[in-house]
Amino acid sequence: MRSLVLSVCPLLLVTTAMGQGMNPPQSIGGRPKVVPKPLGSCEVINFEGNPMGTILASISSAGGVGPIGVHGTNPLLGANAAVVFDSTNPTGDDLDLGTPNEVFGGPGQGIAGESGPFVNDMPLGKVLIIGENLVDGDNDGLVDEPDDADLIGASFHVDFSAVAPVTVKCLTLLDIDTDRPGASVQLRDHNNTLLASFPIPVVGNNGVFVLDLGNTSGVHTMDVILNGSGAIDNIKFFSDPATIGDTVFCDVDDDGVQDPGEPGIPGVTVNLACAGPDGMLGTADDYTQSQVTDANGNYLFTDIPAPDICEVSVDPSTAPDDKILGRCPMPIATGIDPGEDFLDADFCFITPGEIGDTVYCDRDDDGEQDPGEPGIPGVLVMLQCAGPDDILGTGDDYIDSQFTDANGNYLFENVPPDQCVVSVDLTTVPPDKEVGMCPTEIPVDLHPGESVLDADFCFRDVPGEIGDTVWCDLDDDGILDPGEPGIPGVTVNLTCAGPDDLLGTADDITDSQMTDANGNYLFTEVPPGECLVEIDPATAPSDKVPGMCPLIVSVDLQAGESFLDADFCFINPPPGCIGDTVWCDTDDDGMQDAGEPGIPDVIVLLLCAGPDGTFGTADDYTDMDVTDAFGMYLFEGVPPGECVVTVDVTSVPDDKEVGMCPTEQDVTVLSGEAYLDADFCFRNRPGEIGDTVFCDLDDDGFQGPTEPGIPGVTVNLTCAGPDGMLGTADDYTDSQVTDANGNYLFTNVPDGECIVAVDPTTVDGKIPGICPTSVDVDLMPAESYLDADFCFVEPAELGDYVWCDLDDDGMLDPGEPGLPGVVIHLLCAGPDRVLGTADDIMLSTTTDMGGFYLFTDLPPGVCEVAVDVGSAPEGKIPGMCPLNYTVGLAPGDSFLDADFCFVNESDDICLVIIDEDTIDNGIISIIAAAASHGVQDDYLVNDDRPTEVGNPPLIWNELFPGDIVLLPGGEVDDEGIFALPEDTPWSLADYVAGTVPQALLDEIEDVMPLRDQDLVRLIGLTCTAVVYDSDISMNYEPIQANLQGARYGLFTFTVLGVEVPHHIPEAGSSSSLYSLWFRVEPPMIPTINFEVTVRDHEPDSIQVTRAEMSGGHLCVRGVANHSPGALMTVSVDGDDAGSLLAVDPFVLEFPMTWTGSFYEALIPTTSDLSGRRLKISTDAGGADNIYIGE
């Protein structure tokens, strides 16, 4: 398959003869070339057309791409040793260079070429080797009998420079059978930088391998370093098409270079024109393209024929309206070479800028326009920007000017970005303004699109001054008299309205001065407007207080005014006093609230610094006082200055402790001041509350020596808060969990009314005992109350059974069924353990489907349990059992003997009708079998087509007396358990119909289905069931087996219970049904007196002999001469009198409907019917042939 060898460069891992995996090709320097364009056509260098022995220096590809330089290096020779070798006709002994291998009919010999990954199965033709010599004995220009050199240093150099760059795909290696270090293929770019290196595998003697060179692009040279013998062939590469790109961008800084963050401009048209065949741009044969920049401003022209001269330009009209060309060159001309990616053809646009903004009155002279500082209208502002020469002051400068508007604003728009200067004409500024903190000339380096709106100029109002003296007013008349000295070192503060002309706002101008040795001060540079001059009394000497002079002077200062009448006076001070209260802080909040009392007889100490203002010196002032009955104290005659008031904590009552207030206070007393806030508070010492949650085994409410504590129980504490009332928002709350011994303890409890409550939900498996679940505690200060105990007991339970007492003996016998749905009432003594009081516990429950009930979690004590007779099923009345019990329960008792029994109200045997589909669908399982059972089958769904496809067989067990069976009640139209209506002697006494009366059986009218819980009324009854088919005919072999051979007839059962809906076998049609548990009884026929109705055409009675009736059942078969639908009635003489009278008790009157040429009925009995008389009547004329027998 030579085509595979010549055209495929597979990507695979080559395994050498030593079993070592080859390394994949490596990228050199981390810079594989990414070519953003499709590869050109694949070119192949082979050596066909060159005679064997040719020394090859240049070659073109099979597609004519060239010239491509070739040089072979033999370290022992000084000349080019690249020699053409004919692999299909190897010379000399070089059969290992032959192709294909001799196994495939060629001249090649060598085990590697015979099979395996390096199989040599196709002829390569001419290949290139490194000649071991260059002997040309016959001077024909060809090497005689060329052979490959097996030398270290043997290599090929392939030079693609004339067609570079190229993308190299692969080459074919032959007979590389020496594993020498450095054997590789190395690919380099135009700077001789190594792009990639690929190790040469050892392919073995006569083996062939195609080495994948990874489609390495940007290649200018390739070195094949063999370092041994071998040959190469089929060098595959691609010519690289040229591309030109790449961005049209917004040059934010107008430097002609796209910097990070400078966005591309989408939607701009870029045009390309390249010289055509005539080599001249602008002629008719030019090659042209157009591109529109993408969302990032990028464009790319691909597949450009090369080499060529091209020019790229942008269409400015397609740029956004707010953009103009920037500093980038346009158009861009470039020469393009094959495979070249010229991605520097960028174009830039810029946005013109604007300069503004305000000339204003700087009221606070801070160089910033604050709120309320107004603009100055009518001032001339001038703009000058460098022109195209980028030099200010030359003839091409851009010049503009504007006058400020009514708000002092100006704006120069559409300003070309460059170096600019904005200046103000001072001659146009109002005369009451002067230059302030702002410059009068502002340089602006305007960038493209920039909006410079901070070229502001400010002027201030001409300032004034305010002064002048602070003195000691010896006669306290408020007038500075001769000889009254100034007071040095006093701080005077100045506040003037700011730009908003309003005092007391955020922009007010403030200043501060300190009086000199003569008491003088002076504020200069004060802006005109409303000002306040204020003395700081705290900075006056401690032995001075303000006199009759005001402490604040208001001045409406005019521009340039000197106001020197803001004087202030002080006088020598009178003494003061300090108080006031030591109190009990009941809520410990550090504040004396209403109702918190003072503490009497507490000692309070006073220490004041003397005239020297220093504590601990001889002139200190001291005093002591004791609180009165209201906790109040007062120190009078206290000299002004620094003082310390201290409470003597040793004099505080023992039930009090230090609270939130400090025990020492620093007080600065002013002259004549009454300081009455030196208060001290103490809180009541907290108490504690505990102690045990225990299991009260004897339910006496006291923890005995052996009664254990209960761990892990949550106890909650709530105490009245500061308002002294429980249940308000300021209540104090806490929570504890009992330890391993059932103990708990609340500490730091405030005195007052508290409630301790146990959380019963945290006590597992126990209920509250006789102890209360909460305790009220009126806790005194520091009291330890450890009697808040709680007790729990093991809960009791009481049950258990309500049943149908079939033999009415008051004893529960085996097989007597429970009654579901019966209501049981319970009354138990409450926590006071006395029955009949207000805390009694009243509960009710209903017996489950099995007749059981159970009351749980009952407290110990006396309980009364009673049955609600009215809730018993229909037809059930109380039996011999008591209707109530009185029970004394101890902790943990389980009393399960409170049983109640009912009996059937009537001893009549009930007659019900069971549709055959109920049997088909319902016999779930035989719970208890009386005998060995066989199995038979039946078909479901369409009874008149029992073998039709889709009617699967249903497997049945035979039934025998004593079997206990589960049978579902009726729910759908063709199945169910039915009772005859009340006017039929065999109906249930006091029968209550189901939810929907239905006449579901063909010839029995007004039949009511027993549905769901209506079945409960059958519990305890022994019923005779008529199995009846409401459909057309069907094979009743299963019923025949179940009912001892009768084809249609009766079977008897005792109802044991009713079960809730359950799963029905998949073959049946029922869904969720209530079901009967019943026990199969020996068959019996009820003896009931009733009047026989004799129909028309009644024949004579027929006598049956004993011999004919020994089988215990009667078979009546009739052949009719009339159409289907006629009735025949068969009656059996009940008293064996031999006559049929109106008063005779009859076993059964069974109406039969003719369905064709005959009808057959089976009547099972409990006694021999031989000798009895039968009475047969029909409603049709003509002769009826009747057959009677077994």
Summary of the structure (lengths in Angstrom):
residues: 1190
radius of gyration: 61.6
end to end distance: 95.8
largest distance: 168.7
contacts: 3897
relative contact order: 0.04
helix: 5%
strand: 39%
